[in-house]
Amino acid sequence: MAKTTIDHATLARLAEADLLRAAQLVGQAGGWALSVKFGVAERLLSAQRTGKVRLFRKLETAVEYLRGLGIVRFEVDSAGYNAEVAKAARQRPDRAEALRKVHGSAHDKRFREAVKKLLEETG
């Protein structure tokens, strides 16, 4: 996929003007890329901040994005999609557990000291 990219604003204008000939969600290792054809050009949707090809992690998110642009007919090419890689990309370690490991012992010590001091003061 060595196609150049198109940004959201340009894609929205093309869709509004009914100038798109085709749209296709193309499966990748980490999700779904959106390829659009207009005139003789074919472009991939770029991510807003990075300018790199935007990957939708979930097919449903890509479908809703297209529907929001008024694009209700499109192709899906799942040949390159890898569900295991996409699933691994969505998983995050338990943040609470990670924070406990980093800050837990110091916080626990301060909490115990505060409770002990409060108990000594009140009784």
N, C-alpha and C positions, 0 to 999 in steps of 0.2 A: 504494500500500500504506500506508494511513493507519490501520492496525490498532494496537491497543495491544500491549504485549509481555507475555510470561510468562517467569519464570525457570526454570532447570533443576530446582530442587528441587520446585517446584509441578508442573511437567510430569511429573516422575518419579512423584509421588504420584498424579496423575490416571491415568497409564499403569498403575501398579500396581493401582489400583482399577478398572481397565477402564472408565473414564469417557470416553475419547476416542472421538469419532464418526468423525474423519478426520484424516489427516496428509498434508501436501503439501509437497514440496520445490519452491520457486519460484525459477527462474533469474533472476539479477540480473547487472548488469555485472561485478561483482567476485566472483561465486560463487553460492552457493545459500542461500536463507533457508528456514526451517522454519515453516510455518503449521499450526496445529492447531485443530480444532473440538471443543468439548465443551459440552454443554447447548445454549444458543443463542449462545454466545460463540465468537469466532474470534480467536486471538492468534498473534503471531510470537515465536519464541524470542529472548530477549535474551542479549547477551554478559554474562558473569559480572561483569566489573569495570566496564564502562562503562554498562550498562543499555540500550545501543543494540541494534538488531537484529543478531543474530549471523549472520555470513556464513561458510559453510563454503566454502573455496576449491576443494576437490575433492568431487565427487559421492560418491566412495567413502567419504570421511570422514563425510559426512552419513548415508550408509546405515549405516555401522558405529555411529554415534551412536544412530540409531533402533533398530537391532537390540539395542544395549545396554540400551535401555529396554523391550525386549520388543515393539517395534512392527515387525512384519515386512511389513505391507501398507500401502502409501501411494502417492500419486500423484506424478508428476513433471511440472511445467510448465516446459518449456525455452524458451518464447517470448521471455522477457526476458534469457536467458543470452547473454553475449558472451564467447566463448572467448579472444579477443585481449586483452581487458581483464583477464580472470582470469589469463592467462598472464603478463602484464606485472606484475601484483600479486605473483606468486610469485617473480619473478626478482630477484636481488640482485646488486649489483656484486661482483666478486671482492674479498673482504675483504683477502686477503693483498696483492694489488696496491695497494689503497688505503692500507694501512698502510705499505707500502714507500715509497709516494710521500710520505707525511707524515713518516715517521721514518727512511727509508732512508739518506739522505745522512749524517745525524749518526751513525747506528749504524755505517755503513760506515767512516767516518773513525775512530771509536773502535776498531773492530775492527782496522783496519790498523795503528793506532798500538800497540795491545796486542801484535799479532803481531811488529811490528818491535822493540819493546822486549824481548820474550821471546827473539827471535833474537839480539839484541845481548848479552843476559845469558848465554845458553847457548853462545855460540860466537864 
